[in-house]
């Protein structure tokens, strides 16, 4: 499948229309891969979380969960996938 660079992440080109649709969606939308790597972060998420594309793309989605709310089990599971 062809790939295209979009917002700093590499996603399948078949997903380009999907991400373009969500780019200015009024709700926060995050797209990640199976390992939890953030591939897309729309404008509303940038407002909600305060991260720019450069700060959040290619990071693990657990970065969006406040440390106080992360369970030890969940954090261990994510680390074992990396």
LUMPAVO-271975 format. One record per atom (N, C-alpha, C): residue number from 0; residue in three letters; atom name; x, y, z. Coordinates in steps of 0.001 Angstrom, whole numbers. Last residue first. Example, Ala and Ser with C-alpha at 12.3 -4.5 7.8 and 13.67 -1.06 7.14 Angstrom:
// residues 2
> 1, Ser, N, 12850, -2250, 7080;
> 1, Ser, CA, 13670, -1060, 7140;
> 1, Ser, C, 12900, 30, 7870;
> 0, Ala, N, 13190, -5690, 7800;
> 0, Ala, CA, 12300, -4500, 7800;
> 0, Ala, C, 13200, -3300, 7800;
//
This chain:
// residues 82
> 81, Unk, N, 6694, -1979, 23185;
> 81, Unk, CA, 7685, -1169, 22489;
> 81, Unk, C, 8969, -1917, 22280;
> 80, Unk, N, 5103, -3566, 24714;
> 80, Unk, CA, 4822, -3537, 23275;
> 80, Unk, C, 5924, -2811, 22496;
> 79, Unk, N, 5852, -3033, 27291;
> 79, Unk, CA, 6188, -4357, 26761;
> 79, Unk, C, 5949, -4425, 25255;
> 78, Unk, N, 4735, -524, 27708;
> 78, Unk, CA, 6194, -641, 27607;
> 78, Unk, C, 6601, -1983, 27019;
> 77, Unk, N, 2026, -1213, 27923;
> 77, Unk, CA, 2480, -370, 26830;
> 77, Unk, C, 3992, -486, 26632;
> 76, Unk, N, 2104, -2733, 30311;
> 76, Unk, CA, 1637, -3340, 29057;
> 76, Unk, C, 2125, -2532, 27862;
> 75, Unk, N, 2920, -818, 32160;
> 75, Unk, CA, 3755, -1996, 31907;
> 75, Unk, C, 3392, -2644, 30581;
> 74, Unk, N, 676, 875, 32098;
> 74, Unk, CA, 1989, 1392, 31712;
> 74, Unk, C, 2924, 239, 31375;
> 73, Unk, N, -1302, -872, 33105;
> 73, Unk, CA, -1427, -312, 31756;
> 73, Unk, C, -79, 184, 31252;
> 72, Unk, N, -308, -1338, 35710;
> 72, Unk, CA, -528, -2445, 34786;
> 72, Unk, C, -572, -1944, 33344;
> 71, Unk, N, -367, 1170, 36877;
> 71, Unk, CA, 916, 495, 36729;
> 71, Unk, C, 808, -622, 35695;
> 70, Unk, N, -2431, 3573, 35266;
> 70, Unk, CA, -2276, 2416, 36148;
> 70, Unk, C, -923, 1769, 35871;
> 69, Unk, N, -2595, 7030, 35275;
> 69, Unk, CA, -2032, 5855, 34614;
> 69, Unk, C, -1900, 4725, 35620;
> 68, Unk, N, -3308, 9220, 36729;
> 68, Unk, CA, -4381, 8325, 36301;
> 68, Unk, C, -3872, 7069, 35600;
> 67, Unk, N, -1031, 10692, 37176;
> 67, Unk, CA, -1787, 10240, 38350;
> 67, Unk, C, -2884, 9229, 37980;
> 66, Unk, N, -269, 11450, 34576;
> 66, Unk, CA, 498, 10441, 35303;
> 66, Unk, C, -280, 9868, 36488;
> 65, Unk, N, -2896, 11785, 32186;
> 65, Unk, CA, -2152, 12331, 33325;
> 65, Unk, C, -1496, 11212, 34130;
> 64, Unk, N, -2455, 10776, 28905;
> 64, Unk, CA, -3099, 10406, 30171;
> 64, Unk, C, -2275, 10992, 31314;
> 63, Unk, N, -893, 11318, 26753;
> 63, Unk, CA, -2104, 12129, 26915;
> 63, Unk, C, -2828, 11852, 28232;
> 62, Unk, N, 1034, 9415, 26690;
> 62, Unk, CA, 1459, 10770, 27033;
> 62, Unk, C, 253, 11685, 27284;
> 61, Unk, N, -79, 7184, 25619;
> 61, Unk, CA, -120, 7300, 27075;
> 61, Unk, C, 334, 8673, 27548;
> 60, Unk, N, 553, 7194, 22961;
> 60, Unk, CA, -721, 7801, 23351;
> 60, Unk, C, -840, 7953, 24870;
> 59, Unk, N, 3926, 8001, 22296;
> 59, Unk, CA, 2930, 7026, 22713;
> 59, Unk, C, 1699, 7749, 23242;
> 58, Unk, N, 4725, 10029, 19409;
> 58, Unk, CA, 4825, 9710, 20838;
> 58, Unk, C, 3773, 8653, 21161;
> 57, Unk, N, 4199, 10782, 16828;
> 57, Unk, CA, 5161, 9689, 17018;
> 57, Unk, C, 5455, 9401, 18485;
> 56, Unk, N, 3280, 14049, 17823;
> 56, Unk, CA, 3290, 13001, 16806;
> 56, Unk, C, 4460, 12057, 17033;
> 55, Unk, N, 3857, 16005, 19822;
> 55, Unk, CA, 3033, 14824, 20131;
> 55, Unk, C, 3091, 13716, 19098;
> 54, Unk, N, 5459, 18176, 19047;
> 54, Unk, CA, 5565, 17672, 20416;
> 54, Unk, C, 4882, 16323, 20632;
> 53, Unk, N, 4681, 18727, 16432;
> 53, Unk, CA, 6077, 18369, 16705;
> 53, Unk, C, 6239, 17731, 18083;
> 52, Unk, N, 2015, 19525, 16767;
> 52, Unk, CA, 2333, 18291, 16049;
> 52, Unk, C, 3732, 17810, 16408;
> 51, Unk, N, 1746, 20703, 20207;
> 51, Unk, CA, 1852, 20928, 18766;
> 51, Unk, C, 2116, 19573, 18103;
> 50, Unk, N, -548, 20494, 22955;
> 50, Unk, CA, 631, 20021, 22242;
> 50, Unk, C, 590, 20442, 20778;
> 49, Unk, N, -2852, 21030, 24429;
> 49, Unk, CA, -1789, 22025, 24398;
> 49, Unk, C, -498, 21581, 23726;
> 48, Unk, N, -5199, 19588, 24626;
> 48, Unk, CA, -4015, 19082, 25331;
> 48, Unk, C, -2839, 20053, 25338;
> 47, Unk, N, -7097, 21220, 23229;
> 47, Unk, CA, -7429, 20548, 24487;
> 47, Unk, C, -6180, 20204, 25293;
> 46, Unk, N, -5737, 22069, 20895;
> 46, Unk, CA, -6294, 23042, 21829;
> 46, Unk, C, -6527, 22418, 23208;
> 45, Unk, N, -5118, 19638, 19751;
> 45, Unk, CA, -4028, 20578, 20046;
> 45, Unk, C, -4503, 21616, 21059;
> 44, Unk, N, -7674, 18650, 19362;
> 44, Unk, CA, -6792, 17994, 20344;
> 44, Unk, C, -5636, 18909, 20720;
> 43, Unk, N, -8471, 20370, 17304;
> 43, Unk, CA, -9162, 20434, 18603;
> 43, Unk, C, -8341, 19747, 19692;
> 42, Unk, N, -6764, 19563, 15186;
> 42, Unk, CA, -6671, 20914, 15759;
> 42, Unk, C, -7330, 21018, 17133;
> 41, Unk, N, -5699, 16071, 15723;
> 41, Unk, CA, -6360, 17184, 15034;
> 41, Unk, C, -6280, 18501, 15809;
> 40, Unk, N, -3245, 13974, 15069;
> 40, Unk, CA, -3718, 14736, 16227;
> 40, Unk, C, -4378, 15981, 15649;
> 39, Unk, N, -1832, 10880, 14149;
> 39, Unk, CA, -2639, 12047, 13773;
> 39, Unk, C, -3231, 12656, 15026;
> 38, Unk, N, -286, 8972, 15296;
> 38, Unk, CA, -39, 9276, 13890;
> 38, Unk, C, -764, 10533, 13432;
> 37, Unk, N, 1134, 7822, 18214;
> 37, Unk, CA, 213, 8815, 17661;
> 37, Unk, C, 637, 9183, 16239;
> 36, Unk, N, 1348, 4476, 19029;
> 36, Unk, CA, 2091, 5618, 18506;
> 36, Unk, C, 1121, 6572, 17825;
> 35, Unk, N, 193, 2123, 19847;
> 35, Unk, CA, -151, 3329, 20587;
> 35, Unk, C, 625, 4561, 20155;
> 34, Unk, N, 517, -62, 18320;
> 34, Unk, CA, 1444, 72, 19443;
> 34, Unk, C, 1154, 1309, 20281;
> 33, Unk, N, -1297, 307, 16277;
> 33, Unk, CA, -1566, -731, 17266;
> 33, Unk, C, -650, -654, 18478;
> 32, Unk, N, -1423, 3935, 15944;
> 32, Unk, CA, -1272, 2581, 15418;
> 32, Unk, C, -1494, 1584, 16553;
> 31, Unk, N, -3968, 6511, 16267;
> 31, Unk, CA, -2706, 5856, 16637;
> 31, Unk, C, -2631, 4492, 15960;
> 30, Unk, N, -5470, 9587, 16131;
> 30, Unk, CA, -5332, 8312, 15432;
> 30, Unk, C, -3960, 7758, 15804;
> 29, Unk, N, -7753, 11606, 17822;
> 29, Unk, CA, -6386, 11094, 17810;
> 29, Unk, C, -6419, 9776, 17051;
> 28, Unk, N, -9758, 14429, 17934;
> 28, Unk, CA, -9568, 13118, 17309;
> 28, Unk, C, -8082, 12784, 17296;
> 27, Unk, N, -12122, 16490, 19517;
> 27, Unk, CA, -10739, 16028, 19466;
> 27, Unk, C, -10656, 14627, 18896;
> 26, Unk, N, -14631, 17991, 17403;
> 26, Unk, CA, -14240, 17180, 18562;
> 26, Unk, C, -12779, 16776, 18406;
> 25, Unk, N, -15013, 19268, 14975;
> 25, Unk, CA, -15226, 20045, 16199;
> 25, Unk, C, -14878, 19286, 17490;
> 24, Unk, N, -12405, 18765, 12573;
> 24, Unk, CA, -13588, 18233, 13243;
> 24, Unk, C, -13775, 18979, 14557;
> 23, Unk, N, -10301, 19273, 10975;
> 23, Unk, CA, -10984, 20429, 11563;
> 23, Unk, C, -12318, 20025, 12194;
> 22, Unk, N, -9405, 16614, 10418;
> 22, Unk, CA, -8455, 17699, 10715;
> 22, Unk, C, -9127, 18880, 11427;
> 21, Unk, N, -11163, 14646, 9549;
> 21, Unk, CA, -11040, 14886, 10982;
> 21, Unk, C, -10173, 16089, 11348;
> 20, Unk, N, -10771, 14742, 6767;
> 20, Unk, CA, -12108, 14943, 7320;
> 20, Unk, C, -12020, 15333, 8795;
> 19, Unk, N, -8094, 14059, 6605;
> 19, Unk, CA, -8512, 15392, 6145;
> 19, Unk, C, -9895, 15734, 6693;
> 18, Unk, N, -8234, 11442, 7504;
> 18, Unk, CA, -7567, 12430, 8338;
> 18, Unk, C, -7902, 13847, 7900;
> 17, Unk, N, -9684, 10312, 5349;
> 17, Unk, CA, -10194, 10230, 6716;
> 17, Unk, C, -9560, 11309, 7579;
> 16, Unk, N, -7992, 10725, 3190;
> 16, Unk, CA, -9319, 11357, 3192;
> 16, Unk, C, -9901, 11368, 4597;
> 15, Unk, N, -5804, 9125, 4012;
> 15, Unk, CA, -5650, 10570, 3851;
> 15, Unk, C, -6996, 11269, 3879;
> 14, Unk, N, -5949, 6407, 4030;
> 14, Unk, CA, -6444, 7100, 5216;
> 14, Unk, C, -6384, 8613, 5094;
> 13, Unk, N, -4697, 5542, 1814;
> 13, Unk, CA, -6149, 5358, 1843;
> 13, Unk, C, -6772, 6075, 3045;
> 12, Unk, N, -2023, 5858, 2470;
> 12, Unk, CA, -2648, 6897, 1657;
> 12, Unk, C, -4165, 6764, 1633;
> 11, Unk, N, -1154, 5170, 5858;
> 11, Unk, CA, -1553, 4680, 4542;
> 11, Unk, C, -2317, 5748, 3768;
> 10, Unk, N, 1164, 7545, 7281;
> 10, Unk, CA, -72, 6764, 7354;
> 10, Unk, C, -416, 6261, 5965;
> 9, Unk, N, 3556, 8933, 9202;
> 9, Unk, CA, 3374, 8204, 7953;
> 9, Unk, C, 2149, 7326, 8126;
> 8, Unk, N, 3523, 12314, 10488;
> 8, Unk, CA, 3462, 10865, 10648;
> 8, Unk, C, 3289, 10206, 9298;
> 7, Unk, N, 3462, 15004, 9791;
> 7, Unk, CA, 4650, 14484, 10451;
> 7, Unk, C, 4651, 12987, 10671;
> 6, Unk, N, 1067, 15410, 8402;
> 6, Unk, CA, 1239, 15982, 9741;
> 6, Unk, C, 2410, 15357, 10494;
> 5, Unk, N, 1842, 12764, 6407;
> 5, Unk, CA, 767, 13689, 6744;
> 5, Unk, C, 964, 14137, 8178;
> 4, Unk, N, 3271, 11093, 3764;
> 4, Unk, CA, 3562, 11773, 5028;
> 4, Unk, C, 2472, 12810, 5251;
> 3, Unk, N, 1879, 8093, 2537;
> 3, Unk, CA, 2095, 9522, 2367;
> 3, Unk, C, 2376, 10117, 3729;
> 2, Unk, N, 2164, 4980, 835;
> 2, Unk, CA, 2110, 5767, 2070;
> 2, Unk, C, 2386, 7219, 1732;
> 1, Unk, N, 525, 2224, -772;
> 1, Unk, CA, 1283, 3475, -806;
> 1, Unk, C, 1144, 4200, 516;
> 0, Unk, N, 847, -1178, 0;
> 0, Unk, CA, 0, 0, 0;
> 0, Unk, C, 890, 1238, 0;
//
